[in-house]
Structure formats: structure tokens, C-alpha cells
Amino acid sequence: MIRAFQWDLARQVERLDFLLALLPRYAVWGYHELYLHLEDAVHYPSLPGVGRDDAYTYEQLGELVLAAAQNGIRVVPIVNLLGHTQYLIKHPDWRDLNELRDERDRPLPHGQICPLHPRTLEVAEKLLRDLAPYCTAGKVHVGLDESFHLGKCPHCREEVARLGLAGHFAGHVNRLHAIAGAHSLQLGLWADMLHFTPEAIPLLPRGITAYDWYYYPFGTKPRVEFFNFAERDLRPALQKQGIAYYGCPMNGAFRYETLPVFGDRLANLRSWWQRCTAVTAEGFLVTSWESYRLALETTTVVDAAAANLWLEPEQDDATAMLARGLERTFQLKAPRPLARALLAADEHAFAGYARWQINDRWDVLAGNESLKPFQTGERFFERLTRGGLPWPKAFAASLAFRYYLAQRDVFVRQAARDVFKWRRLLAKRHPASVIYYMTLASKSAGVFAQALKAGRQAARAMWARTRDPQARGQNEIILDADGKRLAEWREWLKCAARQPEIAWQKTPVCGAWQLQFMVHNFAPAVQKVIVEQEEAGGTWRELASRFTLEFRANAARPRTKLKREFTVPVESPGARLRLAVRGIGQVAISHVVLTNGVETRRGRNFGRKAVLGRRAPTRGFPFFDWQVNQATLVVSIA
């Protein structure tokens, strides 16, 4: 079975010297293939202007491929040619390829390329011709994953009506297969679209490769998120059609996570290794995505840990794997205490949209959620950063940044609770006490300003180790926003100390009133919960929204008992509000409350769950529109 790893250079260009130094290690760890997810990370000779400013030159890509070959590692470039093709349509020369059009048939700013556009095969030919010399494994991967805009343009709708969505998709694969074959290359594609269009499998060309991915632990079969995590097995149909099969776990973090959730990642690796062994898969590919919020060595450790599955199969428990990963990557002499500490950090993972909303705004955390778990997390990361463990520099910076995030979690939530406390004191006519507590809050803000400074230093260290030090990373951009919000809070405190009554008004950390309710994610799929307010003309304006995705193993199952508080600032208790769900699947809403911290108004049927949305499908293509409500619930206050 071929063992492979991937670098996601499309999301973040890494320094070439750093990557070159890693290749000999991957060879020692037993990897055979390197997959390079590229998009606009390369200046393609035949597509001038597509590569972004910091892209590798064509010659630099060749240097990386040559170094891999010298270490016995074959390269497979990933060239997205359906979904995830914003890198093409952003360029004026290729904008018209967009599947999504306005009412005058003009391409929209965002979307994906149309498989039937007259120039789609032209751009595919240019890309594959440029990359063919670098396909040292004799293969090219064309992506095609998450192509949810499939069949939207008039030409495609007509073909879908004639051939069906499966025939439409298979036709695109066959055309790309012909282009790849002209360059003596075997075609590869991600397998997720085949879960939605299984009828396409008999229409696909023999001899291609399907890469089946799923990023959570599982039993014998992977699951499909859009189908409420139902089990699916593509292997028999692919094998019958003569299509090679790779299983693909993931090594890193989802979205805004700044550390991998190591226990989940290692369990995902084991699940796929056991499956690939059981079904005699042709390959096992450890993928990496969106590593720009991480220090790259934190995912490299997971790749090194995965090597236990074939080098030391008797040592496949999480602690042993992670310890060996740390040892292989950093040559540590006593890695087990570090491995145990990182696995313990999973209990405080900064994972899921309910946690990440603090990156966007601070006024959606004024709820009844207990502060204790966040305070425990803050103490945990303080101990890790100051406990004397011999952390490698990449991990020292990552844990210092995670400590900042834990401090922010406590600080912002406490600030909102303080405002509610001050309002209660004002209602009791104790303005002097309010001024006193505001003075304490100002001191607390000063302490947090120092934490923010340390967070900036940590984020810079995470970024600059392997990337262009002249550029700014995504974590630093988040900290810039935190700095602005902190400045607004400190200025508000100065004004409020002079005029305490303004605490009744909107603040930087909560509204004049706050809508609070529970979201029960009892049947996970891909849902989004929205709070809307009715305007004077009868239209509804979005106040806030949040995806229900948790990105944790305990949420990746058909039935859960997950519940998360959702709280949103509201201008007036008389505002007409409603809750809505979009996407695919159902959620339940309960315990609706409108409060200003002093007066609390409960929703009717306060403790009863109201189910919104439709059940996730068990098969078929997931048609959805994030702008359209699937169901609504008007907030009715007793």
C-alpha cells in the first residue's frame, strides 16, 4: 500500500528551504508520495497572472519536486478543476468560466468553474501541460471536491436535464481524463462527490484513482456529514469499475483551531489505516488543510506519529504514537510527558463555531454559560507554558498563543457579566459602587492588554518560523481586531465612569438587551442558525448567525446530545425577532430569554424544544442555499 502525505501550499506558501529540509525525514518515516495542493501558489508559465504575489516560481516548484525525487518520494500535484477554483475566476482572463451568473448572465465574483464553458478544457490543458513535468508519480489530482454549485448555469442545467447530475459530473471527469492521458498521466479526484452521485461511478473511466476522505474516527466505514453522518462505502463500486482507492485522514486543524486536536487526529489515522488494510486499498494519504493558523511543525508531528502504523504497529495508542512523532520530528529524549500534555489539551480545544465567534465579535458572549470551564482552560495553558517542560520552539509559541486565547475567553465573558452586575447595582441606586467596579474593570483591561501583547509575540513566532517574515499571518489579523475591540472597551469604561447610566445602553461586550437561547444539535449535519429582526417595511435583517459544526469526534455521529448557548445583542425589548435555520438538517431551540441583566423575560414554552429544519437526506445531491431559510420560529415572549 502506498503511503503518502500532503502539503497545503494553496492556503499558505511555506519557505522553500524549510520544506526541502523536511523531505529526507519523510523518506525515513516511510512515505512514498507527496501531494502538493497548489491552486494559485505557483506562477504557471501558461497562465500568467494566476499565481499570487508570494507564489513559488515555476523553477522553485521544480526544485522541490527534484529534491523529493532525490529522497525517493514521488510527487502528485493537486490542481482543482471544478470546486475550489476561485483562484482561476478571480483573474479577469478566466472570470467568465464561473458557473454562477447574475440575471444578465454576467459571472458573479465568487463561485466555481463551469464544466461546459468553451474555455474550461483550455485552462485545464494549460495547467496540466505546465505541471506534467512535475508529476513524478505519473499521476495528477484534479480535486473536484465540494462542487456544490454543479449544474447552476443555463448550459449545465440543460445537460443535467438530459443526462442527470451523475452523467453531467462523469462527463467532466472523462474529459479531464482524456487531457491527463494525453500527457501520460493517471487522473485522480476526491471521492466525496461520488457519495452524492453514486450513479456516476459506472460512467467513470477505468484506471483513475478516487481519494475517499473523512476526518473523524469511525468503525469499519467512513461517514457522510451531509447525510447526518450515515455510513457509506464506495470501495465495492469503485473496485468493480476498475478505479483505485485511497483512504485519506487529516493531520491538522479545522478552520480557526491553532493546535491540532491530537487525540481526534490520531484516532482518525488509525481508523483509516485499519480500513485501508482491511479493504486492500491502493493508498493511504495523510492530508493537511488550512495550516496557516498553525505552526507547521505541529502537523508534521502528526505525520511522524502516523509512521507508527507501519514502522511500529504494536505501538498504535495515542500516547505512544504522539511521543514517537515528537521524537522523530525534534529528536527529543523524553517525549512522553509532552505527548500526555498535548493529549490533555484536547479537553480544552478551541474548536467549533460556538467557540470561534469570539474572533468576529465580543458582544455575542453575554449569556448564562458557566465561566468555570474557561477559567480551568486558562489555568491549564498557563501551567503548560510555565511548567518547565522542554517544548520545541514551534510548540512553545503555539501553546503561548493558545494561552492568550484562553485568557481572552475569560476576559470577554467576564466583562459582559460585569455590565449586567452594574445594571443591577444601578437599579438598586448604587452608582458609587458601579464606579468602583468600573475602576477594577479598567485595571483588568490593562492586564489583558499585556496578555494581548504576549499573544502578538506568540503569533509572530508561530508564523515567522516557516513563512515570509515580512507578511502577516491570519492569527495576527485576529489580534489586530482584538486590539481595536479592547481599545473600544477601555474608552467605554472611561466614559461610563463619568456617567454610569450609559451602562443601560449598548456596550462593546453586550447589547442593551440580550437574546439568549439554547441550540440543541441532536442530529448533526451542516446547519446554520440565524437570528433576524423585522424592519419597519416588513423585511428581516440578520443580527447574527452561527454554524452548528463542532469539528470534534463526539459531534460526528448521527445522534448526539450537544447543546450550545447562543446569545445576541438586541436594541429594544419591543423588537420583533425570529430564529431561522439554513443549510441541511434539523436543530432544536429551547430556553429563549430576553434580558438586560436586571429584567428577564422568558419565551413562551420556555423549557420545550422547538425543532427547526428538515431531516438531513440519506442520499442524493445536497442542494442548499445559505441565503434561504429552511424554517423559522418567531420569538414569542411571555
PyMOL commands that set and color helices and strands:
alter all, ss='L'
color gray80, all
select helices_A, chain A and resi 16-28+58-70+86-89+92-97+120-134+154-182+192-196+198-203+225-227+235-240+262-278+291-293+296-306+308-311+318-330+336-348+353-359+372-386+393-427+431-464+474-498+500-504+553-555
alter helices_A, ss='H'
color red, helices_A
select strands_A, chain A and resi 2-8+33-37+74-78+139-141+186-190+209-213+223-224+230-231+244-248+283-286+513-534+540-547+562-570+577-595+600-602+610-614+631-634
alter strands_A, ss='S'
color yellow, strands_A
deselect
rebuild
show_as cartoon
